[in-house]
Amino acid sequence: MLAFPLPSRILAVLGAAILCASPAAAKIDLVTLPERDRTELTIYNSQDLTLARESRTLSFSKGANQIQFSWANTLIDPTSLQLDLGTAKGLTMVDAVYPANTQELIVWNIEAQEDVSAPVTITYFTSGLTWSSDYVLKANSAETALQMQPRITVRNNSGEDFSNAETRVVVGEINLVEMIAELARRGIAKDDGRLRDEVVKWKMMSKSETIAEMDMAMPMAQAAPSMAGRAQAAEIIKKAVSEYQLYRVEGKEDILNGWGKQLPMPAVKDIKFDLSYEIDPNRYGPEPTKIYRLKNTTDHNLGKDPLPEGQFYVYTDDGRAGLRYEGSTHHKYIPLGEDIELNLGNDGLLQFEERTVRSQRSELQFDNYGSVVGWDETRTVELELRNARERAVPVKLTHVIPGDWTMSDASDKTYESVDQQTVRWNLSVPASSKTVIRYVVVVRNGSRAKR
């Protein structure tokens, strides 16, 4: 008997029980399995779903052979299990049996015309493997270009060790009729001997079709017991897989149960971006906010793939063979062509102060009782920007003036009107110096106001 140990510490006992319980099985030897030749993991994060493919080269004896597979103490979905004999000649799959009084075990019966060694693949869905992404960005000292190092972190709580595994992760939304973990806990319903067609009724959302995702359709389609069910499964998946984005992690890694592992992706160099400091109380609050802006396009040396959601950690070259930490920010999934705004907060090197240096009332209006009901206020305001950096910095200053007003004078008349209460200056504040904008505004209040 051939056995796939998942986990192997339980398989030996289960195999012995089957040999004792079945006279036919007693004629079949129990053999030791070789190590996996190859393991592939495709992790779908949105619903805790992973497609696992294990390949091994097995030796079959002429006549009847059995391969047994246990999913005890794991989160494998037994309804998704599939054994593929590949292109080996002279091997025939007779049937698959779930032995009575034996929990969490399947036995495949295979007939061999002669002694032969052949590669086989077992494919299944499991739960408990998740992934997350983050990015380390290093800008040059002039903050005109940066290098980005994406990283994928995989965490394994599936109950199974995966050694020498090739890992692929997928961005997209999946809605399953039932979660894979729940299917694993429940096991296979044996009351009518059929697997549930409903397991294949799921939806996906994404953008690109890949061979790997088409592979995923096979175990799901073959899990359905009827030809109609298989056709339905294949059709559902064929439509669904055209909407996913898949990322392949280079190399092979041991991903052990209970562990997390960080897998670096290829770095991207010379990414172009724009730096600005922005003062916008409605968007960022009263303090100056440092912003990196770039696009996921080839013009910015990106644009080959969408970028998964994740945390961005930003550093700059300090010019002395060291790095300065600028801050971190979280960003949602970034499609091709999308703008990327990295909000790095207030770095303390640009200071902003608003102050009213003069205020005077005029044009007073009174009601019949002599109370003031309307007036004009002429205010002189200064907006001061202090740059502590050793180079000039671009600043976008968005300034809110409440009420009904008219700007009567300004030391910098390059402002633009954003709306009835907002003006904006685009400035360059010189290195190690300050810039002061002084303006005079007439604000009409009460019955003097027109809006």
Residue pairs with C-beta under 8 A, 6 or more apart in sequence:
1 15
1 18
1 19
1 25
1 28
1 29
1 30
1 31
1 65
1 66
1 67
1 68
1 107
2 30
2 31
2 33
2 58
2 60
2 65
2 66
2 67
2 68
3 11
3 12
3 15
3 30
3 31
3 33
3 67
3 68
3 69
4 11
4 33
4 54
4 56
4 67
4 68
4 69
4 70
4 122
5 11
5 12
5 33
5 70
6 69
6 70
6 71
6 72
6 74
6 76
6 160
7 70
7 72
7 73
7 74
7 159
7 160
10 70
10 72
10 73
11 68
11 70
14 68
14 70
14 72
14 102
14 105
15 30
15 68
16 30
17 102
18 25
18 68
18 99
18 102
18 105
18 107
19 25
19 26
19 28
19 30
20 26
21 99
21 101
22 99
24 64
25 66
27 64
28 64
28 65
28 66
29 61
31 59
33 56
33 58
34 56
34 57
34 58
35 56
35 163
36 54
36 55
36 56
36 163
36 164
37 55
37 56
37 57
37 119
38 53
38 54
38 55
38 164
38 166
39 52
39 53
39 54
39 55
39 162
39 163
39 164
39 165
39 166
40 51
40 52
40 53
40 165
40 166
40 168
41 50
41 51
41 52
41 129
41 162
41 165
41 166
41 167
41 168
41 255
42 50
42 51
42 168
42 169
42 170
42 212
42 213
42 216
42 246
43 49
43 50
43 129
43 130
43 131
43 154
43 167
43 168
43 169
43 170
44 50
44 51
44 170
44 172
44 174
45 130
45 131
45 132
45 169
45 170
45 171
46 172
46 173
46 174
47 174
47 175
47 176
47 179
47 180
48 127
48 128
48 129
48 130
48 179
48 180
48 181
49 125
49 127
49 174
49 176
49 180
50 125
50 126
50 127
50 128
50 129
50 158
51 123
51 124
51 125
51 215
51 216
51 219
52 123
52 124
52 125
52 126
52 162
53 121
53 122
53 123
53 215
54 121
54 122
54 123
55 119
55 120
55 121
56 119
56 120
57 117
57 118
57 119
57 120
58 67
58 117
58 118
58 119
58 120
59 115
59 116
59 117
60 91
60 110
60 112
60 115
60 116
60 117
60 118
61 112
61 115
62 112
62 113
62 114
62 115
63 111
63 112
64 94
64 109
64 110
64 111
65 109
65 110
65 111
65 112
66 107
66 108
66 109
66 110
67 83
67 107
67 108
67 110
67 120
68 105
68 106
68 107
68 108
69 81
69 83
69 105
69 106
69 107
69 108
69 122
70 104
70 105
71 78
71 81
71 104
71 105
71 124
71 184
72 103
72 104
72 105
73 159
74 126
74 128
74 158
74 159
74 160
74 184
75 126
75 127
75 128
75 157
75 158
75 159
75 180
75 181
75 184
75 185
76 124
76 125
76 126
76 158
76 160
76 184
77 124
77 125
77 126
77 127
77 180
77 183
77 184
77 199
78 104
78 106
78 124
78 183
78 184
78 187
78 188
79 183
79 188
79 195
79 196
79 199
79 223
80 123
80 124
80 125
80 180
80 183
80 199
80 219
80 220
80 223
81 106
81 122
81 123
81 124
81 219
81 223
82 122
82 123
82 124
82 218
82 219
82 222
82 223
83 93
83 96
83 108
83 120
83 121
83 122
84 120
84 121
84 122
84 123
84 218
85 91
85 93
85 110
85 118
85 120
86 118
86 119
86 120
86 121
88 116
88 118
88 119
88 120
89 113
89 116
90 112
90 113
90 114
90 116
91 110
91 111
91 112
91 113
91 116
91 118
92 110
92 111
92 112
93 108
93 109
93 110
94 109
94 110
94 111
95 108
95 109
96 106
96 107
96 108
96 109
97 106
97 107
97 108
97 109
98 105
98 106
98 107
98 188
98 190
99 105
99 107
103 187
104 187
123 215
123 218
123 219
124 219
125 180
125 219
125 220
126 158
126 160
126 180
126 184
127 158
127 179
127 180
127 181
127 184
128 156
128 157
128 158
128 159
128 181
129 154
129 155
129 156
129 157
129 158
129 255
130 154
130 155
130 157
131 152
131 153
131 154
131 155
131 169
132 152
132 153
132 155
132 310
133 150
133 151
133 152
133 153
133 169
133 307
133 308
133 309
133 310
134 150
134 151
134 153
134 310
134 311
134 312
134 313
135 148
135 149
135 150
135 151
135 307
135 310
135 311
135 312
135 313
136 148
136 149
136 151
136 313
136 315
137 146
137 147
137 148
137 149
137 271
137 292
137 312
137 313
137 314
137 315
137 342
138 146
138 147
138 149
138 315
138 316
138 317
138 323
139 145
139 146
139 273
139 292
139 314
139 315
139 316
139 317
139 326
140 146
140 316
140 317
141 316
141 317
141 318
141 319
142 391
143 275
143 316
144 272
144 273
144 275
145 270
145 271
145 272
145 273
146 271
146 273
146 292
146 314
147 267
147 268
147 269
147 270
147 271
148 267
148 268
148 271
149 264
149 265
149 267
150 264
150 265
150 266
150 267
150 268
150 307
150 310
151 262
151 263
151 264
151 265
152 167
152 169
152 247
152 249
152 262
152 263
152 264
152 265
153 260
153 261
153 262
153 263
154 167
154 169
154 255
154 260
154 261
154 263
155 259
155 260
155 261
156 162
156 255
156 256
156 257
156 258
156 259
156 260
156 261
157 257
157 258
158 257
159 257
160 257
161 254
161 255
161 256
161 257
162 254
162 255
162 256
163 254
164 252
164 253
164 254
165 252
165 253
165 254
165 255
166 248
166 249
166 252
167 248
167 249
167 253
167 255
167 263
168 212
168 246
168 247
168 248
168 249
169 246
169 247
169 249
169 308
170 206
170 213
170 244
170 245
170 246
170 247
171 206
171 244
171 245
171 246
171 247
171 306
171 308
171 309
171 333
172 204
172 205
172 206
172 243
172 244
172 245
173 203
173 204
173 205
173 206
174 202
174 203
174 204
175 202
175 203
176 202
177 198
177 199
177 201
177 202
178 198
178 199
183 199
188 195
189 196
194 225
195 223
195 224
195 225
197 224
197 225
197 226
197 229
197 232
197 233
199 220
199 223
199 224
200 220
200 221
200 223
200 224
200 229
200 232
200 233
200 236
200 237
201 236
202 236
202 240
203 240
204 240
204 241
204 243
204 244
205 243
206 242
206 243
206 244
206 245
207 242
207 243
207 244
207 245
207 306
207 335
208 242
208 244
208 245
208 246
209 241
209 242
209 244
210 241
210 244
210 246
212 246
213 241
213 244
213 246
214 237
214 238
214 241
216 237
216 241
217 233
217 234
217 237
217 238
217 241
220 233
220 237
221 230
221 233
221 234
221 237
222 230
223 233
224 230
224 232
224 233
245 305
245 306
247 265
247 305
247 308
249 263
249 265
250 265
250 266
251 263
253 261
253 263
254 261
255 261
268 301
268 302
269 301
270 301
271 294
271 300
271 301
271 302
272 294
272 299
272 300
272 301
273 292
273 293
273 294
273 300
274 292
274 293
274 294
275 290
275 291
275 292
275 293
275 393
275 394
276 290
276 291
276 293
276 393
276 394
276 395
276 396
277 288
277 289
277 290
277 291
277 350
277 393
277 394
277 395
277 396
278 284
278 288
278 289
278 291
278 395
278 396
278 397
278 398
279 286
279 287
279 288
279 289
279 352
279 395
279 396
279 397
279 398
279 399
280 289
280 396
280 398
281 398
281 400
282 398
282 400
283 398
284 343
286 352
287 346
287 352
288 346
288 350
288 351
288 352
288 385
288 395
289 343
289 344
289 345
289 346
290 326
290 327
290 343
290 344
290 345
290 346
290 347
290 350
291 341
291 342
291 343
291 344
292 314
292 340
292 341
292 342
292 344
293 339
293 340
293 341
293 342
294 300
294 302
294 339
294 340
294 342
295 302
295 303
295 337
295 338
295 339
295 340
296 302
296 303
296 306
296 307
296 334
296 335
296 336
296 337
296 338
296 340
297 303
297 336
297 337
298 304
303 336
303 337
305 336
306 333
306 334
306 335
306 336
307 331
307 333
307 334
307 340
308 333
309 330
309 331
309 332
309 333
310 330
310 331
311 328
311 329
311 330
311 331
312 328
312 329
312 330
312 331
312 342
313 325
313 328
314 325
314 326
314 327
314 328
314 329
314 342
314 344
315 323
315 324
315 325
315 326
316 323
316 324
316 326
317 323
317 324
318 324
326 344
326 347
327 344
327 345
327 347
328 344
329 342
329 343
329 344
329 345
331 340
331 341
331 342
334 340
348 388
349 387
349 388
349 389
349 393
350 385
350 386
350 387
350 388
350 389
350 393
350 395
350 429
351 385
351 386
351 388
352 383
352 384
352 385
352 386
352 397
353 383
353 384
353 386
354 381
354 382
354 383
354 384
354 399
355 381
355 382
355 384
356 379
356 380
356 381
357 380
357 381
357 382
357 438
358 378
358 379
358 380
359 377
359 378
359 379
359 380
360 377
360 378
361 375
361 376
361 377
361 378
362 375
362 376
362 378
363 374
363 375
363 376
363 444
363 448
364 372
364 374
364 375
365 372
365 373
365 374
365 375
365 446
365 447
365 448
366 372
366 373
367 373
372 446
373 446
373 447
374 444
374 445
374 446
374 447
374 448
374 449
375 445
375 446
375 448
376 442
376 443
376 444
376 445
376 448
377 442
377 443
377 445
378 408
378 440
378 441
378 442
378 443
379 440
379 441
379 443
380 438
380 439
380 440
381 438
381 439
381 440
381 441
382 436
382 437
382 438
383 397
383 399
383 436
383 437
383 438
383 439
384 434
384 435
384 436
384 437
385 395
385 397
385 427
385 429
385 434
385 435
385 436
386 433
386 434
387 393
387 429
387 430
387 431
387 432
387 433
387 434
387 435
388 432
389 431
389 432
390 431
390 432
391 431
392 428
392 429
392 430
392 431
393 428
393 429
394 426
394 427
394 428
395 425
395 426
395 427
395 428
395 429
396 424
396 425
396 426
396 427
397 424
397 425
397 426
397 427
397 437
398 418
398 422
398 423
398 424
399 415
399 422
399 423
399 424
399 425
400 421
400 422
401 421
401 422
401 423
401 441
401 443
402 421
403 421
403 443
403 444
403 445
403 449
404 443
404 444
404 445
404 448
404 449
404 450
404 451
405 421
405 441
405 442
405 443
405 444
406 441
406 442
407 423
407 439
407 440
407 441
408 440
408 441
408 442
409 439
409 440
410 437
410 438
410 439
410 440
411 436
411 437
411 438
411 439
412 425
412 427
412 437
414 425
414 426
415 423
415 424
415 425
416 423
416 424
417 423
418 424
420 451
425 437
427 435
429 435
444 450
